[in-house]
Amino acid sequence: MNNRALGAKASSTIMRDERASLPRVRVAVLGSSRVGKSDLLYRQTVPINGTPVELEVIDVSGSNSDKFPAEQIQWADACLVVYSVTDRSSFEYATEVLTALRRTPTSGSPAHGPAGASAPMPLALLGNKTDLDHLRQVTTTDGQSASAAHNASFSEASVADNSGDLYRCVDRLLAEVRTPLRTRKFSVTKMLGSLIGNLS
Ligand SMILES: Nc1nc2c(ncn2[C@@H]2O[C@H](COP(=O)(O)OP(=O)(O)OP(=O)(O)O)[C@@H](O)[C@H]2O)c(=O)[nH]1
């Protein structure tokens, strides 16, 4: 193995080790077929309320996109429900999913604190494919009303355009996820820094 390969291996090990110790936040993506879910999926380290967490955005619809994945959302810390603004039936399915999610008791997933101390699951509704405005079957007002009725945040985006709307939508959703306490580390450096700061 040459130095470059060794270096790459070492840094990937460090990244893996760092990631392994981070609290994990999982966002479940739900929605009908062909609404654009696969472009939404990612995994990366992000800060939530100042704490770095390992964020996973995962499609839980599986092969049968029109069946409510009750079991798969049990581990989720937040849900992102997606429809296409060009497909009325995908919007209707999204509103059914929001209703079902609001009825589903939240589990004791790490980001929601100890089991039993359940807070409402943070939900976001996302209308995708706004670049196809001429084919619209769902108005912005429809989306806003449905999200307000289910206490979900609302965004529209063109995921294909990669305009940053998606990240703003996920950011808003994450702001509602309580910071996981499970593996938060006590920072001696920070504590010393603030002590010295207070003394000087
Ligand atoms: N015009 C446009 N097309 C999009 C956009 N997002 C996704 N698509 C297209 O929509 C089609 C379906 O996207 P997918 O990501 O496969 O949809 P999905 O929801 O994962 O579909 P399933 O795997 O069947 O559940 C693809 O051809 C995408 O290229 C968008 O913002 N605008």
The ligand as a Tripos MOL2 file, in Angstrom:
@<TRIPOS>MOLECULE
LIG
   32    34     1     0     0
SMALL
NO_CHARGES

@<TRIPOS>ATOM
      1 N1        -38.7530   18.1300  -13.5860 N.pl3     1 LIG1
      2 C1        -38.3670   17.5670  -12.4470 C.ar      1 LIG1
      3 N2        -38.1870   16.2490  -12.3830 N.ar      1 LIG1
      4 C2        -37.8110   15.7130  -11.2150 C.ar      1 LIG1
      5 C3        -37.5530   16.4850  -10.0600 C.ar      1 LIG1
      6 N3        -37.1850   15.6570   -9.0490 N.ar      1 LIG1
      7 C4        -37.1890   14.4230   -9.5700 C.ar      1 LIG1
      8 N4        -37.5600   14.4420  -10.8680 N.ar      1 LIG1
      9 C5        -37.7130   13.3140  -11.7820 C.3       1 LIG1
     10 O1        -38.8360   12.5620  -11.3820 O.3       1 LIG1
     11 C6        -38.6250   11.1710  -11.6720 C.3       1 LIG1
     12 C7        -38.8670   10.3510  -10.4290 C.3       1 LIG1
     13 O2        -37.8610   10.6650   -9.4860 O.3       1 LIG1
     14 P1        -37.4020    9.5980   -8.3840 P.3       1 LIG1
     15 O3        -36.3970   10.2710   -7.5200 O.co2     1 LIG1
     16 O4        -37.0430    8.3090   -9.0100 O.co2     1 LIG1
     17 O5        -38.7670    9.4170   -7.6100 O.3       1 LIG1
     18 P2        -39.0690    8.4730   -6.3710 P.3       1 LIG1
     19 O6        -40.0570    9.2130   -5.5420 O.co2     1 LIG1
     20 O7        -37.7970    8.0610   -5.6940 O.co2     1 LIG1
     21 O8        -39.7820    7.2600   -7.0860 O.3       1 LIG1
     22 P3        -39.9100    5.7270   -6.6150 P.3       1 LIG1
     23 O9        -38.5120    5.1570   -6.5860 O.co2     1 LIG1
     24 O10       -40.7830    5.1240   -7.6720 O.co2     1 LIG1
     25 O11       -40.5670    5.7150   -5.2670 O.co2     1 LIG1
     26 C8        -37.1880   11.0670  -12.2020 C.3       1 LIG1
     27 O12       -37.2580   11.0120  -13.6040 O.3       1 LIG1
     28 C9        -36.5340   12.3440  -11.7250 C.3       1 LIG1
     29 O13       -35.4980   12.7630  -12.5740 O.3       1 LIG1
     30 C10       -37.7420   17.9020  -10.1500 C.ar      1 LIG1
     31 O14       -37.5560   18.6890   -9.2070 O.2       1 LIG1
     32 N5        -38.1600   18.3840  -11.3690 N.ar      1 LIG1
@<TRIPOS>BOND
     1     1     2 1
     2     2     3 ar
     3     2    32 ar
     4     3     4 ar
     5     4     5 ar
     6     4     8 ar
     7     5     6 ar
     8     5    30 ar
     9     6     7 ar
    10     7     8 ar
    11     8     9 1
    12     9    10 1
    13     9    28 1
    14    10    11 1
    15    11    12 1
    16    11    26 1
    17    12    13 1
    18    13    14 1
    19    14    15 2
    20    14    16 1
    21    14    17 1
    22    17    18 1
    23    18    19 2
    24    18    20 1
    25    18    21 1
    26    21    22 1
    27    22    23 2
    28    22    24 1
    29    22    25 1
    30    26    27 1
    31    26    28 1
    32    28    29 1
    33    30    31 2
    34    30    32 ar
@<TRIPOS>SUBSTRUCTURE
     1 LIG1         1 GROUP 0 **** ****
